[in-house]
Amino acid sequence: MGVLLTKSTMPIVNWVAEVLGWLMNGIYSIGVHNLGLCIIIFTLVIYAFMTPLQIKQQKFAKMNAVMAPELQNIQKKYRGKKDQNSQLKMQEETMGVYEIRRFSYGKLFTDVNSDADFLRIISGYY
């Protein structure tokens, strides 16, 4: 059997298509010769790889929703002020909100503290 996914002329799409094609061919070559069953197994494997990313994205969205009112209040407070001191104070207050919530955009890709900390923060017990 040949490659199940077609090749693309775009480099990134071509690389992803090749990797996914290898996965599908691997499933087919280990003895699952029913293409429908191969697609189901392929879907489950992809879903298993995507689940941790979905969980982190949901945590990030919930944390953003919790912090949004506080950040909007800070922006309203400094709305008409364009001088450097006001801008610095606004940045400091914004960073203060992030520190209170123990939030970092870099942690989106590593870990948002822990699940227990996350639940404690969004429930308001901090």
N, CA, C and O atoms as a printed pandas DataFrame, in Angstrom:
     atom_number atom_name residue_name chain_id  residue_number  x_coord  y_coord  z_coord
0              1         N          MET        A               1    0.851   -1.189    0.000
1              2        CA          MET        A               1    0.000    0.000    0.000
2              3         C          MET        A               1    0.882    1.231    0.000
3              4         O          MET        A               1    1.912    1.250    0.673
4              5         N          GLY        A               2    0.505    2.248   -0.731
5              6        CA          GLY        A               2    1.267    3.494   -0.821
6              7         C          GLY        A               2    0.967    4.409    0.355
7              8         O          GLY        A               2    0.294    4.013    1.306
8              9         N          VAL        A               3    1.463    5.615    0.285
9             10        CA          VAL        A               3    1.240    6.607    1.335
10            11         C          VAL        A               3   -0.216    7.039    1.301
11            12         O          VAL        A               3   -0.766    7.317    0.235
12            13         N          LEU        A               4   -0.840    7.095    2.477
13            14        CA          LEU        A               4   -2.260    7.416    2.534
14            15         C          LEU        A               4   -2.532    8.911    2.408
15            16         O          LEU        A               4   -3.579    9.300    1.891
16            17         N          LEU        A               5   -1.604    9.762    2.874
17            18        CA          LEU        A               5   -1.783   11.200    2.743
18            19         C          LEU        A               5   -0.981   11.702    1.553
19            20         O          LEU        A               5    0.104   11.197    1.266
20            21         N          THR        A               6   -1.515   12.684    0.872
21            22        CA          THR        A               6   -0.815   13.216   -0.290
22            23         C          THR        A               6    0.263   14.190    0.146
23            24         O          THR        A               6    0.242   14.693    1.270
24            25         N          LYS        A               7    1.189   14.448   -0.733
25            26        CA          LYS        A               7    2.269   15.396   -0.476
26            27         C          LYS        A               7    1.773   16.796   -0.808
27            28         O          LYS        A               7    0.879   16.976   -1.635
28            29         N          SER        A               8    2.368   17.776   -0.152
29            30        CA          SER        A               8    2.015   19.164   -0.379
30            31         C          SER        A               8    3.254   19.912   -0.854
31            32         O          SER        A               8    4.379   19.475   -0.612
32            33         N          THR        A               9    3.050   21.023   -1.518
33            34        CA          THR        A               9    4.178   21.830   -1.974
34            35         C          THR        A               9    4.644   22.805   -0.904
35            36         O          THR        A               9    5.728   23.375   -1.021
36            37         N          MET        A              10    3.845   23.008    0.136
37            38        CA          MET        A              10    4.239   23.909    1.224
38            39         C          MET        A              10    5.053   23.115    2.236
39            40         O          MET        A              10    4.628   22.036    2.648
40            41         N          PRO        A              11    6.220   23.626    2.650
41            42        CA          PRO        A              11    7.151   22.830    3.470
42            43         C          PRO        A              11    6.574   22.347    4.803
43            44         O          PRO        A              11    6.730   21.174    5.142
44            45         N          ILE        A              12    5.922   23.210    5.556
45            46        CA          ILE        A              12    5.415   22.811    6.876
46            47         C          ILE        A              12    4.268   21.824    6.718
47            48         O          ILE        A              12    4.213   20.809    7.411
48            49         N          VAL        A              13    3.362   22.124    5.814
49            50        CA          VAL        A              13    2.231   21.225    5.583
50            51         C          VAL        A              13    2.743   19.884    5.067
51            52         O          VAL        A              13    2.221   18.835    5.443
52            53         N          ASN        A              14    3.760   19.912    4.210
53            54        CA          ASN        A              14    4.341   18.681    3.688
54            55         C          ASN        A              14    4.916   17.842    4.820
55            56         O          ASN        A              14    4.714   16.628    4.849
56            57         N          TRP        A              15    5.633   18.471    5.757
57            58        CA          TRP        A              15    6.227   17.737    6.876
58            59         C          TRP        A              15    5.147   17.118    7.753
59            60         O          TRP        A              15    5.248   15.954    8.141
60            61         N          VAL        A              16    4.109   17.898    8.068
61            62        CA          VAL        A              16    3.018   17.380    8.903
62            63         C          VAL        A              16    2.301   16.244    8.178
63            64         O          VAL        A              16    1.973   15.229    8.791
64            65         N          ALA        A              17    2.056   16.406    6.880
65            66        CA          ALA        A              17    1.375   15.357    6.108
66            67         C          ALA        A              17    2.213   14.084    6.084
67            68         O          ALA        A              17    1.670   12.983    6.172
68            69         N          GLU        A              18    3.516   14.226    5.967
69            70        CA          GLU        A              18    4.376   13.035    5.954
70            71         C          GLU        A              18    4.323   12.303    7.296
71            72         O          GLU        A              18    4.212   11.078    7.336
72            73         N          VAL        A              19    4.401   13.061    8.394
73            74        CA          VAL        A              19    4.371   12.430    9.720
74            75         C          VAL        A              19    3.038   11.729    9.949
75            76         O          VAL        A              19    2.996   10.594   10.425
76            77         N          LEU        A              20    1.951   12.412    9.604
77            78        CA          LEU        A              20    0.633   11.792    9.770
78            79         C          LEU        A              20    0.470   10.593    8.844
79            80         O          LEU        A              20   -0.168    9.607    9.212
80            81         N          GLY        A              21    1.041   10.672    7.653
81            82        CA          GLY        A              21    1.003    9.538    6.728
82            83         C          GLY        A              21    1.771    8.343    7.277
83            84         O          GLY        A              21    1.321    7.204    7.154
84            85         N          TRP        A              22    2.943    8.603    7.890
85            86        CA          TRP        A              22    3.713    7.514    8.506
86            87         C          TRP        A              22    2.910    6.854    9.619
87            88         O          TRP        A              22    2.915    5.630    9.757
88            89         N          LEU        A              23    2.216    7.678   10.417
89            90        CA          LEU        A              23    1.399    7.133   11.503
90            91         C          LEU        A              23    0.287    6.249   10.947
91            92         O          LEU        A              23    0.057    5.142   11.435
92            93         N          MET        A              24   -0.401    6.751    9.919
93            94        CA          MET        A              24   -1.494    5.971    9.332
94            95         C          MET        A              24   -0.959    4.689    8.690
95            96         O          MET        A              24   -1.562    3.624    8.822
96            97         N          ASN        A              25    0.158    4.798    8.004
97            98        CA          ASN        A              25    0.753    3.594    7.398
98            99         C          ASN        A              25    1.202    2.612    8.472
99           100         O          ASN        A              25    1.078    1.399    8.297
100          101         N          GLY        A              26    1.726    3.131    9.589
101          102        CA          GLY        A              26    2.131    2.259   10.687
102          103         C          GLY        A              26    0.960    1.496   11.251
103          104         O          GLY        A              26    1.064    0.302   11.532
104          105         N          ILE        A              27   -0.164    2.183   11.421
105          106        CA          ILE        A              27   -1.365    1.510   11.931
106          107         C          ILE        A              27   -1.817    0.435   10.940
107          108         O          ILE        A              27   -2.190   -0.671   11.332
108          109         N          TYR        A              28   -1.777    0.778    9.648
109          110        CA          TYR        A              28   -2.212   -0.176    8.620
110          111         C          TYR        A              28   -1.268   -1.373    8.551
111          112         O          TYR        A              28   -1.711   -2.504    8.354
112          113         N          SER        A              29    0.040   -1.124    8.713
113          114        CA          SER        A              29    1.013   -2.202    8.531
114          115         C          SER        A              29    1.132   -3.136    9.735
115          116         O          SER        A              29    1.693   -4.224    9.607
116          117         N          ILE        A              30    0.616   -2.734   10.904
117          118        CA          ILE        A              30    0.705   -3.637   12.059
118          119         C          ILE        A              30   -0.397   -4.688   12.049
119          120         O          ILE        A              30   -0.487   -5.507   12.963
120          121         N          GLY        A              31   -1.216   -4.665   11.038
121          122        CA          GLY        A              31   -2.207   -5.727   10.921
122          123         C          GLY        A              31   -3.638   -5.253   10.870
123          124         O          GLY        A              31   -4.543   -6.075   10.727
124          125         N          VAL        A              32   -3.880   -3.956   10.980
125          126        CA          VAL        A              32   -5.241   -3.436   10.889
126          127         C          VAL        A              32   -5.468   -3.089    9.419
127          128         O          VAL        A              32   -5.161   -1.979    8.984
128          129         N          HIS        A              33   -6.008   -4.044    8.652
129          130        CA          HIS        A              33   -6.151   -3.850    7.210
130          131         C          HIS        A              33   -7.535   -3.357    6.817
131          132         O          HIS        A              33   -7.891   -3.375    5.638
132          133         N          ASN        A              34   -8.308   -2.922    7.785
133          134        CA          ASN        A              34   -9.595   -2.306    7.514
134          135         C          ASN        A              34   -9.371   -0.794    7.599
135          136         O          ASN        A              34   -9.048   -0.277    8.668
136          137         N          LEU        A              35   -9.541   -0.081    6.479
137          138        CA          LEU        A              35   -9.228    1.341    6.437
138          139         C          LEU        A              35  -10.108    2.147    7.408
139          140         O          LEU        A              35   -9.640    3.116    8.005
140          141         N          GLY        A              36  -11.350    1.759    7.562
141          142        CA          GLY        A              36  -12.235    2.449    8.508
142          143         C          GLY        A              36  -11.726    2.331    9.935
143          144         O          GLY        A              36  -11.724    3.310   10.682
144          145         N          LEU        A              37  -11.292    1.123   10.317
145          146        CA          LEU        A              37  -10.744    0.911   11.653
146          147         C          LEU        A              37   -9.425    1.670   11.822
147          148         O          LEU        A              37   -9.133    2.182   12.903
148          149         N          CYS        A              38   -8.624    1.739   10.744
149          150        CA          CYS        A              38   -7.374    2.517   10.787
150          151         C          CYS        A              38   -7.671    3.993   11.084
151          152         O          CYS        A              38   -6.980    4.622   11.885
152          153         N          ILE        A              39   -8.687    4.526   10.443
153          154        CA          ILE        A              39   -9.044    5.935   10.651
154          155         C          ILE        A              39   -9.508    6.156   12.082
155          156         O          ILE        A              39   -9.165    7.170   12.690
156          157         N          ILE        A              40  -10.281    5.225   12.633
157          158        CA          ILE        A              40  -10.741    5.355   14.021
158          159         C          ILE        A              40   -9.562    5.319   14.987
159          160         O          ILE        A              40   -9.484    6.147   15.894
160          161         N          ILE        A              41   -8.647    4.375   14.805
161          162        CA          ILE        A              41   -7.466    4.288   15.672
162          163         C          ILE        A              41   -6.600    5.531   15.517
163          164         O          ILE        A              41   -6.101    6.067   16.506
164          165         N          PHE        A              42   -6.416    5.996   14.269
165          166        CA          PHE        A              42   -5.656    7.216   13.989
166          167         C          PHE        A              42   -6.258    8.401   14.731
167          168         O          PHE        A              42   -5.537    9.195   15.335
168          169         N          THR        A              43   -7.585    8.518   14.683
169          170        CA          THR        A              43   -8.278    9.611   15.367
170          171         C          THR        A              43   -8.055    9.540   16.867
171          172         O          THR        A              43   -7.823   10.570   17.500
172          173         N          LEU        A              44   -8.119    8.359   17.446
173          174        CA          LEU        A              44   -7.902    8.209   18.884
174          175         C          LEU        A              44   -6.472    8.573   19.282
175          176         O          LEU        A              44   -6.254    9.189   20.326
176          177         N          VAL        A              45   -5.504    8.194   18.454
177          178        CA          VAL        A              45   -4.105    8.526   18.744
178          179         C          VAL        A              45   -3.900   10.039   18.699
179          180         O          VAL        A              45   -3.278   10.609   19.595
180          181         N          ILE        A              46   -4.419   10.685   17.664
181          182        CA          ILE        A              46   -4.286   12.145   17.540
182          183         C          ILE        A              46   -4.987   12.836   18.708
183          184         O          ILE        A              46   -4.452   13.788   19.275
184          185         N          TYR        A              47   -6.169   12.366   19.066
185          186        CA          TYR        A              47   -6.905   12.947   20.193
186          187         C          TYR        A              47   -6.104   12.799   21.488
187          188         O          TYR        A              47   -6.073   13.720   22.305
188          189         N          ALA        A              48   -5.465   11.658   21.679
189          190        CA          ALA        A              48   -4.657   11.438   22.889
190          191         C          ALA        A              48   -3.487   12.415   22.947
191          192         O          ALA        A              48   -3.139   12.903   24.022
192          193         N          PHE        A              49   -2.878   12.704   21.797
193          194        CA          PHE        A              49   -1.775   13.670   21.776
194          195         C          PHE        A              49   -2.258   15.100   21.996
195          196         O          PHE        A              49   -1.524   15.916   22.553
196          197         N          MET        A              50   -3.478   15.418   21.569
197          198        CA          MET        A              50   -3.994   16.777   21.666
198          199         C          MET        A              50   -4.633   17.100   23.022
199          200         O          MET        A              50   -4.783   18.274   23.361
200          201         N          THR        A              51   -5.005   16.101   23.789
201          202        CA          THR        A              51   -5.700   16.332   25.056
202          203         C          THR        A              51   -4.914   17.214   26.028
203          204         O          THR        A              51   -5.513   18.129   26.595
204          205         N          PRO        A              52   -3.608   17.002   26.261
205          206        CA          PRO        A              52   -2.896   17.903   27.177
206          207         C          PRO        A              52   -2.912   19.358   26.715
207          208         O          PRO        A              52   -2.989   20.269   27.540
208          209         N          LEU        A              53   -2.839   19.582   25.414
209          210        CA          LEU        A              53   -2.887   20.951   24.906
210          211         C          LEU        A              53   -4.267   21.565   25.117
211          212         O          LEU        A              53   -4.376   22.752   25.424
212          213         N          GLN        A              54   -5.309   20.778   24.955
213          214        CA          GLN        A              54   -6.663   21.273   25.187
214          215         C          GLN        A              54   -6.856   21.659   26.652
215          216         O          GLN        A              54   -7.475   22.680   26.953
216          217         N          ILE        A              55   -6.331   20.850   27.553
217          218        CA          ILE        A              55   -6.466   21.133   28.982
218          219         C          ILE        A              55   -5.763   22.433   29.331
219          220         O          ILE        A              55   -6.322   23.264   30.046
220          221         N          LYS        A              56   -4.545   22.621   28.836
221          222        CA          LYS        A              56   -3.816   23.859   29.124
222          223         C          LYS        A              56   -4.517   25.071   28.523
223          224         O          LYS        A              56   -4.544   26.138   29.136
224          225         N          GLN        A              57   -5.079   24.919   27.341
225          226        CA          GLN        A              57   -5.793   26.021   26.719
226          227         C          GLN        A              57   -7.027   26.398   27.532
227          228         O          GLN        A              57   -7.341   27.580   27.670
228          229         N          GLN        A              58   -7.725   25.405   28.070
229          230        CA          GLN        A              58   -8.904   25.688   28.886
230          231         C          GLN        A              58   -8.516   26.376   30.184
231          232         O          GLN        A              58   -9.215   27.281   30.640
232          233         N          LYS        A              59   -7.403   25.954   30.784
233          234        CA          LYS        A              59   -6.925   26.614   31.998
234          235         C          LYS        A              59   -6.575   28.066   31.714
235          236         O          LYS        A              59   -6.912   28.955   32.495
236          237         N          PHE        A              60   -5.901   28.305   30.598
237          238        CA          PHE        A              60   -5.513   29.649   30.214
238          239         C          PHE        A              60   -6.740   30.526   30.001
239          240         O          PHE        A              60   -6.777   31.665   30.465
240          241         N          ALA        A              61   -7.744   30.001   29.303
241          242        CA          ALA        A              61   -8.956   30.767   29.030
242          243         C          ALA        A              61   -9.694   31.101   30.326
243          244         O          ALA        A              61  -10.193   32.214   30.487
244          245         N          LYS        A              62   -9.764   30.144   31.244
245          246        CA          LYS        A              62  -10.452   30.386   32.517
246          247         C          LYS        A              62   -9.701   31.441   33.328
247          248         O          LYS        A              62  -10.316   32.327   33.923
248          249         N          MET        A              63   -8.367   31.345   33.351
249          250        CA          MET        A              63   -7.573   32.311   34.095
250          251         C          MET        A              63   -7.733   33.709   33.492
251          252         O          MET        A              63   -7.823   34.695   34.224
252          253         N          ASN        A              64   -7.768   33.792   32.175
253          254        CA          ASN        A              64   -7.970   35.086   31.522
254          255         C          ASN        A              64   -9.335   35.664   31.874
255          256         O          ASN        A              64   -9.462   36.867   32.103
256          257         N          ALA        A              65  -10.356   34.812   31.918
257          258        CA          ALA        A              65  -11.697   35.283   32.253
258          259         C          ALA        A              65  -11.767   35.798   33.685
259          260         O          ALA        A              65  -12.506   36.740   33.968
260          261         N          VAL        A              66  -11.011   35.195   34.581
261          262        CA          VAL        A              66  -10.998   35.630   35.973
262          263         C          VAL        A              66  -10.287   36.978   36.105
263          264         O          VAL        A              66  -10.711   37.834   36.881
264          265         N          MET        A              67   -9.210   37.161   35.350
265          266        CA          MET        A              67   -8.411   38.389   35.467
266          267         C          MET        A              67   -8.959   39.542   34.634
267          268         O          MET        A              67   -8.602   40.692   34.891
268          269         N          ALA        A              68   -9.802   39.280   33.656
269          270        CA          ALA        A              68  -10.264   40.317   32.736
270          271         C          ALA        A              68  -10.909   41.517   33.427
271          272         O          ALA        A              68  -10.572   42.647   33.073
272          273         N          PRO        A              69  -11.815   41.342   34.389
273          274        CA          PRO        A              69  -12.419   42.522   35.027
274          275         C          PRO        A              69  -11.386   43.402   35.752
275          276         O          PRO        A              69  -11.470   44.630   35.711
276          277         N          GLU        A              70  -10.426   42.768   36.407
277          278        CA          GLU        A              70   -9.403   43.534   37.106
278          279         C          GLU        A              70   -8.554   44.326   36.121
279          280         O          GLU        A              70   -8.242   45.492   36.360
280          281         N          LEU        A              71   -8.186   43.700   35.028
281          282        CA          LEU        A              71   -7.366   44.381   34.020
282          283         C          LEU        A              71   -8.149   45.509   33.353
283          284         O          LEU        A              71   -7.580   46.555   33.042
284          285         N          GLN        A              72   -9.444   45.307   33.132
285          286        CA          GLN        A              72  -10.271   46.371   32.541
286          287         C          GLN        A              72  -10.378   47.562   33.477
287          288         O          GLN        A              72  -10.364   48.707   33.025
288          289         N          ASN        A              73  -10.485   47.307   34.777
289          290        CA          ASN        A              73  -10.533   48.410   35.740
290          291         C          ASN        A              73   -9.238   49.215   35.713
291          292         O          ASN        A              73   -9.272   50.443   35.788
292          293         N          ILE        A              74   -8.115   48.546   35.609
293          294        CA          ILE        A              74   -6.832   49.235   35.526
294          295         C          ILE        A              74   -6.769   50.073   34.249
295          296         O          ILE        A              74   -6.300   51.211   34.276
296          297         N          GLN        A              75   -7.240   49.518   33.133
297          298        CA          GLN        A              75   -7.225   50.271   31.881
298          299         C          GLN        A              75   -8.146   51.480   31.938
299          300         O          GLN        A              75   -7.809   52.534   31.399
300          301         N          LYS        A              76   -9.300   51.348   32.580
301          302        CA          LYS        A              76  -10.210   52.489   32.733
302          303         C          LYS        A              76   -9.566   53.573   33.583
303          304         O          LYS        A              76   -9.714   54.763   33.307
304          305         N          LYS        A              77   -8.853   53.152   34.617
305          306        CA          LYS        A              77   -8.211   54.094   35.529
306          307         C          LYS        A              77   -7.190   54.972   34.800
307          308         O          LYS        A              77   -7.051   56.155   35.111
308          309         N          TYR        A              78   -6.477   54.391   33.833
309          310        CA          TYR        A              78   -5.418   55.111   33.128
310          311         C          TYR        A              78   -5.783   55.414   31.678
311          312         O          TYR        A              78   -4.895   55.598   30.845
312          313         N          ARG        A              79   -7.075   55.468   31.365
313          314        CA          ARG        A              79   -7.522   55.599   29.984
314          315         C          ARG        A              79   -6.981   56.843   29.283
315          316         O          ARG        A              79   -6.396   56.711   28.208
316          317         N          GLY        A              80   -7.141   58.016   29.826
317          318        CA          GLY        A              80   -6.753   59.249   29.143
318          319         C          GLY        A              80   -5.321   59.681   29.394
319          320         O          GLY        A              80   -4.871   60.677   28.826
320          321         N          LYS        A              81   -4.617   58.975   30.210
321          322        CA          LYS        A              81   -3.271   59.395   30.610
322          323         C          LYS        A              81   -2.227   58.775   29.686
323          324         O          LYS        A              81   -2.150   57.554   29.549
324          325         N          LYS        A              82   -1.432   59.626   29.059
325          326        CA          LYS        A              82   -0.436   59.146   28.101
326          327         C          LYS        A              82    1.002   59.418   28.551
327          328         O          LYS        A              82    1.949   59.061   27.850
328          329         N          ASP        A              83    1.167   60.047   29.714
329          330        CA          ASP        A              83    2.533   60.347   30.160
330          331         C          ASP        A              83    3.234   59.068   30.622
331          332         O          ASP        A              83    2.593   58.059   30.917
332          333         N          GLN        A              84    4.545   59.137   30.676
333          334        CA          GLN        A              84    5.352   57.949   30.956
334          335         C          GLN        A              84    5.103   57.406   32.369
335          336         O          GLN        A              84    5.057   56.190   32.555
336          337         N          ASN        A              85    4.944   58.276   33.358
337          338        CA          ASN        A              85    4.704   57.813   34.729
338          339         C          ASN        A              85    3.402   57.032   34.839
339          340         O          ASN        A              85    3.347   55.993   35.497
340          341         N          SER        A              86    2.355   57.536   34.193
341          342        CA          SER        A              86    1.068   56.834   34.229
342          343         C          SER        A              86    1.163   55.477   33.540
343          344         O          SER        A              86    0.604   54.490   34.020
344          345         N          GLN        A              87    1.870   55.432   32.418
345          346        CA          GLN        A              87    2.027   54.169   31.708
346          347         C          GLN        A              87    2.808   53.152   32.548
347          348         O          GLN        A              87    2.474   51.967   32.570
348          349         N          LEU        A              88    3.842   53.627   33.233
349          350        CA          LEU        A              88    4.617   52.730   34.104
350          351         C          LEU        A              88    3.772   52.215   35.262
351          352         O          LEU        A              88    3.834   51.036   35.610
352          353         N          LYS        A              89    2.971   53.118   35.865
353          354        CA          LYS        A              89    2.101   52.690   36.965
354          355         C          LYS        A              89    1.068   51.672   36.483
355          356         O          LYS        A              89    0.752   50.715   37.190
356          357         N          MET        A              90    0.547   51.884   35.279
357          358        CA          MET        A              90   -0.420   50.937   34.726
358          359         C          MET        A              90    0.241   49.576   34.508
359          360         O          MET        A              90   -0.355   48.543   34.813
360          361         N          GLN        A              91    1.459   49.568   33.987
361          362        CA          GLN        A              91    2.173   48.308   33.797
362          363         C          GLN        A              91    2.447   47.621   35.135
363          364         O          GLN        A              91    2.324   46.401   35.244
364          365         N          GLU        A              92    2.818   48.401   36.152
365          366        CA          GLU        A              92    3.081   47.815   37.474
366          367         C          GLU        A              92    1.816   47.198   38.058
367          368         O          GLU        A              92    1.858   46.099   38.610
368          369         N          GLU        A              93    0.691   47.901   37.939
369          370        CA          GLU        A              93   -0.558   47.347   38.465
370          371         C          GLU        A              93   -0.982   46.094   37.697
371          372         O          GLU        A              93   -1.490   45.139   38.283
372          373         N          THR        A              94   -0.768   46.109   36.382
373          374        CA          THR        A              94   -1.090   44.926   35.577
374          375         C          THR        A              94   -0.224   43.744   35.996
375          376         O          THR        A              94   -0.726   42.632   36.153
376          377         N          MET        A              95    1.057   43.975   36.175
377          378        CA          MET        A              95    1.949   42.905   36.616
378          379         C          MET        A              95    1.568   42.434   38.026
379          380         O          MET        A              95    1.716   41.257   38.355
380          381         N          GLY        A              96    1.077   43.363   38.852
381          382        CA          GLY        A              96    0.612   42.991   40.185
382          383         C          GLY        A              96   -0.555   42.013   40.124
383          384         O          GLY        A              96   -0.626   41.064   40.904
384          385         N          VAL        A              97   -1.465   42.257   39.193
385          386        CA          VAL        A              97   -2.599   41.330   39.012
386          387         C          VAL        A              97   -2.080   39.960   38.602
387          388         O          VAL        A              97   -2.537   38.940   39.118
388          389         N          TYR        A              98   -1.118   39.935   37.667
389          390        CA          TYR        A              98   -0.553   38.658   37.230
390          391         C          TYR        A              98    0.152   37.949   38.384
391          392         O          TYR        A              98    0.057   36.729   38.515
392          393         N          GLU        A              99    0.857   38.708   39.219
393          394        CA          GLU        A              99    1.564   38.096   40.349
394          395         C          GLU        A              99    0.598   37.571   41.397
395          396         O          GLU        A              99    0.816   36.499   41.962
396          397         N          ILE        A             100   -0.468   38.317   41.659
397          398        CA          ILE        A             100   -1.468   37.867   42.631
398          399         C          ILE        A             100   -2.082   36.546   42.180
399          400         O          ILE        A             100   -2.287   35.638   42.986
400          401         N          ARG        A             101   -2.370   36.452   40.905
401          402        CA          ARG        A             101   -2.978   35.240   40.360
402          403         C          ARG        A             101   -1.943   34.167   40.029
403          404         O          ARG        A             101   -2.294   33.087   39.553
404          405         N          ARG        A             102   -0.669   34.467   40.281
405          406        CA          ARG        A             102    0.425   33.535   39.964
406          407         C          ARG        A             102    0.348   33.078   38.514
407          408         O          ARG        A             102    0.438   31.887   38.214
408          409         N          PHE        A             103    0.181   34.038   37.632
409          410        CA          PHE        A             103   -0.032   33.733   36.224
410          411         C          PHE        A             103    1.151   34.219   35.407
411          412         O          PHE        A             103    1.675   35.308   35.637
412          413         N          SER        A             104    1.561   33.406   34.457
413          414        CA          SER        A             104    2.624   33.774   33.528
414          415         C          SER        A             104    2.294   33.173   32.175
415          416         O          SER        A             104    1.934   32.000   32.077
416          417         N          TYR        A             105    2.420   33.994   31.120
417          418        CA          TYR        A             105    2.147   33.468   29.782
418          419         C          TYR        A             105    3.109   32.343   29.436
419          420         O          TYR        A             105    2.742   31.435   28.690
420          421         N          GLY        A             106    4.328   32.379   29.955
421          422        CA          GLY        A             106    5.287   31.311   29.706
422          423         C          GLY        A             106    4.843   29.992   30.306
423          424         O          GLY        A             106    5.178   28.924   29.793
424          425         N          LYS        A             107    4.084   30.066   31.398
425          426        CA          LYS        A             107    3.621   28.837   32.036
426          427         C          LYS        A             107    2.526   28.158   31.241
427          428         O          LYS        A             107    2.209   26.994   31.490
428          429         N          LEU        A             108    1.940   28.870   30.284
429          430        CA          LEU        A             108    0.945   28.228   29.425
430          431         C          LEU        A             108    1.560   27.037   28.714
431          432         O          LEU        A             108    0.895   26.031   28.470
432          433         N          PHE        A             109    2.844   27.164   28.385
433          434        CA          PHE        A             109    3.498   26.106   27.641
434          435         C          PHE        A             109    4.234   25.134   28.543
435          436         O          PHE        A             109    4.711   24.100   28.076
436          437         N          THR        A             110    4.333   25.448   29.833
437          438        CA          THR        A             110    4.984   24.514   30.744
438          439         C          THR        A             110    3.966   23.913   31.690
439          440         O          THR        A             110    3.716   22.708   31.663
440          441         N          ASP        A             111    3.373   24.761   32.535
441          442        CA          ASP        A             111    2.381   24.273   33.487
442          443         C          ASP        A             111    1.801   25.478   34.195
443          444         O          ASP        A             111    2.550   26.389   34.546
444          445         N          VAL        A             112    0.506   25.522   34.418
445          446        CA          VAL        A             112   -0.101   26.587   35.192
446          447         C          VAL        A             112   -0.127   26.103   36.633
447          448         O          VAL        A             112   -1.126   25.567   37.112
448          449         N          ASN        A             113    1.019   26.311   37.323
449          450        CA          ASN        A             113    1.245   25.846   38.686
450          451         C          ASN        A             113    0.817   24.389   38.820
451          452         O          ASN        A             113    1.514   23.499   38.332
452          453         N          SER        A             114   -0.277   24.137   39.451
453          454        CA          SER        A             114   -0.807   22.773   39.523
454          455         C          SER        A             114   -2.324   22.866   39.471
455          456         O          SER        A             114   -2.888   23.954   39.591
456          457         N          ASP        A             115   -2.969   21.755   39.298
457          458        CA          ASP        A             115   -4.428   21.783   39.220
458          459         C          ASP        A             115   -5.039   22.311   40.509
459          460         O          ASP        A             115   -6.021   23.051   40.470
460          461         N          ALA        A             116   -4.465   21.936   41.657
461          462        CA          ALA        A             116   -5.001   22.398   42.935
462          463         C          ALA        A             116   -4.848   23.913   43.057
463          464         O          ALA        A             116   -5.779   24.592   43.491
464          465         N          ASP        A             117   -3.675   24.458   42.677
465          466        CA          ASP        A             117   -3.478   25.904   42.715
466          467         C          ASP        A             117   -4.427   26.600   41.751
467          468         O          ASP        A             117   -4.993   27.644   42.072
468          469         N          PHE        A             118   -4.600   26.018   40.567
469          470        CA          PHE        A             118   -5.479   26.611   39.573
470          471         C          PHE        A             118   -6.908   26.699   40.102
471          472         O          PHE        A             118   -7.552   27.741   39.982
472          473         N          LEU        A             119   -7.404   25.612   40.685
473          474        CA          LEU        A             119   -8.767   25.619   41.217
474          475         C          LEU        A             119   -8.907   26.599   42.376
475          476         O          LEU        A             119   -9.935   27.262   42.514
476          477         N          ARG        A             120   -7.876   26.689   43.203
477          478        CA          ARG        A             120   -7.899   27.622   44.320
478          479         C          ARG        A             120   -7.932   29.064   43.817
479          480         O          ARG        A             120   -8.648   29.898   44.371
480          481         N          ILE        A             121   -7.167   29.357   42.780
481          482        CA          ILE        A             121   -7.095   30.716   42.253
482          483         C          ILE        A             121   -8.402   31.126   41.610
483          484         O          ILE        A             121   -8.898   32.222   41.871
484          485         N          ILE        A             122   -8.977   30.265   40.768
485          486        CA          ILE        A             122  -10.202   30.665   40.073
486          487         C          ILE        A             122  -11.399   30.700   41.002
487          488         O          ILE        A             122  -12.382   31.384   40.717
488          489         N          SER        A             123  -11.334   29.982   42.099
489          490        CA          SER        A             123  -12.464   30.020   43.028
490          491         C          SER        A             123  -12.403   31.234   43.941
491          492         O          SER        A             123  -13.358   31.505   44.670
492          493         N          GLY        A             124  -11.297   31.970   43.913
493          494        CA          GLY        A             124  -11.196   33.194   44.689
494          495         C          GLY        A             124  -10.513   33.032   46.029
495          496         O          GLY        A             124  -10.398   34.011   46.767
496          497         N          TYR        A             125  -10.053   31.838   46.380
497          498        CA          TYR        A             125   -9.370   31.595   47.652
498          499         C          TYR        A             125   -7.875   31.688   47.440
499          500         O          TYR        A             125   -7.203   30.666   47.298
500          501         N          TYR        A             126   -7.346   32.899   47.417
501          502        CA          TYR        A             126   -5.921   33.074   47.199
502          503         C          TYR        A             126   -5.293   33.912   48.256
503          504         O          TYR        A             126   -4.086   34.156   48.216
